[in-house]
Amino acid sequence: MDEAERARRIGERVRSHRRQRGMSLRQLAGLAGCSVGFLSMVENGKRLLDRSSLIAAFAEVLQVSPAELTGQPHPPADPHATAAHEAIPALRLALMGLNPVVVPQGRSAQPPEVLAGRVAQANRLYHAAEYGTLTAALPALLADLHTAAEMERGRGWRRMLRLLADAYHPACTLLLKNLGYTDLAFIAVSRAAEVIAELEDPVYSALSGFFQTHVLMAAGSPTQALARARSAVDELERNLVTPAAHALLGELHLISATSITLDKRRPGRAREVEVGGHLAEAAKLAARTGETRAWHLNFGPTNVGIHKVSLNTDLGLHTAAVEAAARVHPGLLDAPGRQAAFHSDLGRSLAHVRGREAEAVAALLEAEQIAPQRVHAGALVRETVGFLLDRQLPSHVARDLRGLAHRMGLVI
């Protein structure tokens, strides 16, 4: 095929996908970062679209795989994921206690209010699934918090310790659930446990158990994870003195239920009963607390509902998961990561309900729109996308699915 013929075919594909999306020349050109004149020449076959950056830009805006435009494979690239992984060496040093940040001699510690704001921002970045930005920010934040804790041995010392614990926890969940560095997550949790031990606060000790449970689940030991969660529940039930403590107890019931779903050695019906029991306890606590952001988490009726969808999905009760989803309104949470988790799990269940595969793809695309970094890193979502790629789907649904698969690095 000569260059003129290739340009004509690519131009036709670009025009066809643009019209299917209901976009004007000006809209597509603006979103892709090129001139209207250039796009017009591409669509009319007068200019060959051969720059990988522009091919990727058009494909991203049109929500298709680049191969849908060029007819040829095109290596996927996720700059956000790349940025997160590139920042890992500095974060590793920070977790090892080797400060990767050069601190000028004589520098004083930042004011507690400034550090508290940075810790809150780190947790917001985690819940917004901005993993690249968060990973880059954590090494300096941890270094500055340790500096402040070492310098502050007066009344503000305990506050610094609490801030340190609150900073280690997004580091743990980021490394564990989203980037796959289980060993580094274990170090983060261990560092947090050391800090919390100095606080001698039973509620914070239960929080430490909550995050240790996450690590044990990821390490492939749901039995130990459940035992650690139960220990934290027992400790916390003796110290339910604040609404925040009730919210944490609810989270512990939710993670206990998650641990049980992962334990394949338990009989299926027994697992369902135990999971249901923990969900019921969490629902009672959520009715008492309402929607909260205690401990930089998102406990409340909405998050309990989101867990009901995910837990039924993991148990293989896909129809029940879809029915539960109809009663959940994830937009009530100011947490894009949790919203994306809801749509991802709904998509995973819909993929296994006969005749609802197109809805499954729509749900997965909705999740990606909300929090692309979370969705692209999700192993279970990747499995579902691979499963759907082998199904017979309407042409427009298959096209959208191939675009998602490309952005996840599953196909080129």
Secondary structure, 3 states (H helix, E strand, C coil): CCHHHHHHHHHHHHHHHHHHCCCCHHHHHHHHCCCHHHHHHHHCCCCCCCCHHHHHHHHHHHCCCHHHHHCCCCCCCCHHHHHHHHCHHHHHHHHCCCCCCCCCCCCCCCCHHHHHHHHHHHHHHHHCCCHHHHHHHHHHHHHHHHHHHHHCCCCCHHHHHHHHHHHHHHHHHHHHHHCCCHHHHHHHHHHHHHHHHHHCCHHHHHHHHHHHHHHHHHCCCHHHHHHHHHHHHHHHHCCCCCHHHHHHHHHHHHHHHHHHHHCCCCCHHHHHHHHHHHHHHHHHHHHHHCCCCHHHCCCCHHHHHHHHHHHHHHCCCHHHHHHHHCCCCHHHCCCHHHHHHHHHHHHHHHCCCCCCHHHHHHHHHHHHHHCHHHHHHCHHHHHHHHHHHCCCCCHHHHHHHHHHHHHCCCCC
